[in-house]
């Protein structure tokens, strides 16, 4: 079902100012089953959104077909796992996501970053947040606008800039981050497969060992750069080459004769697909471990 629109219809409210609750009969487990049943009418889902059990409310909050009248009050639920479920729900309105991205609980804010319904207004709000992790999640977003990417290249946090450097598709951002004074940021650029051959040559000559080692593990290099790095002064760089999935066979053969026995042995013993070479990981999206552990999904509603 498509995204629900929060059209500003008034919530059903009691005199106390909270959403009115019309009790639904049956046990808490029966109400949870009802909340999870795809055939449950939307009016019933609206009633279940004010159920006494947080598990029932969370089940409603997670439904992509939940009506806006059910999701709206759940953005203010006192249980953070309920609010987190709303934050992940692709049917949640932009207005409600903007509220949740400013939530007091970090896991709720981070959940918004994983929501495919996020638009530029939400990403802009994330870019201005004091929460470093939220800005880091934004930096890993594929939909990041060039203006926001440019803003994050100057972020006060080296971690945010590193995450942008690793994941950005924006060529101007890559160019800016290539010149970053912090080595961990340039290391992020070295792991980015969207660098040009010229940029990789610059990184191959980087004065910091970690940058060169990250480069040879992550991306294919021109022959001239490989020839220089196979004789790199750092054992760490040569060892990284010896165990890299992207290094061509003739370079590995040369490393099998390396004066350092650890490098030579690693080159001789290398087996493709052994998993010894790090890869760029997919963006983190703010999932948190359940406070109740793995037993929660199979538990009973309160």
URQUI-V663685 format. One record per backbone hydrogen bond with DSSP energy under -0.5 kcal/mol. NH is the residue of the N-H (numbers start at 1). CO is the residue of the C=O. If there is no record, write none. Layout:
nh = [NH NH]
co = [CO CO]
This chain:
nh = [6 7 13 14 17 20 22 23 31 32 33 34 35 36 37 37 40 45 46 47 48 49 50 51 57 58 59 60 61 62 63 66 70 71 72 74 75 75 76 77 80 82 83 84 85 86 87 88 89 89 92 97 98 99 100 101 102 103 109 110 111 112 112 113 114 114 115 118 122 123 124 125 126 127 128 128 129 132 135 136 137 138 139 140 140 141 144 149 150 151 152 153 154 155 158 161 162 163 164 165 166 167 168 171 174 175 176 177 178 179 179 180 183 185 186 187 188 189 190 191 191 192 193 195 200 201 202 203 204 205 205 206 209 211 212 213 214 215 216 217 218 218 219 226 227 228 229 230 231 232 235 238 239 240 241 242 243 244 247 251 252 253 254 255 256 257 258 261 264 265 266 267 268 269 270 274 278 293 295 296 298 299]
co = [4 5 11 18 14 12 20 21 27 28 29 30 31 32 33 34 37 41 42 43 44 45 47 48 53 54 55 56 57 58 60 63 67 67 68 70 71 72 73 74 78 79 79 80 81 82 83 84 85 86 89 93 94 95 96 97 99 100 105 106 107 108 109 109 110 111 112 115 119 119 120 121 122 123 124 125 126 130 131 132 133 134 135 136 137 138 141 145 146 147 148 149 151 152 156 157 158 159 160 161 162 163 164 169 170 171 172 173 174 175 176 177 181 182 182 183 184 185 186 187 188 189 191 192 196 197 198 199 200 201 202 203 207 208 208 209 210 211 212 213 214 215 215 222 223 224 225 226 228 229 233 234 235 236 237 238 239 241 244 248 248 249 250 251 252 254 255 259 260 261 262 263 264 265 266 271 276 290 292 293 295 296]
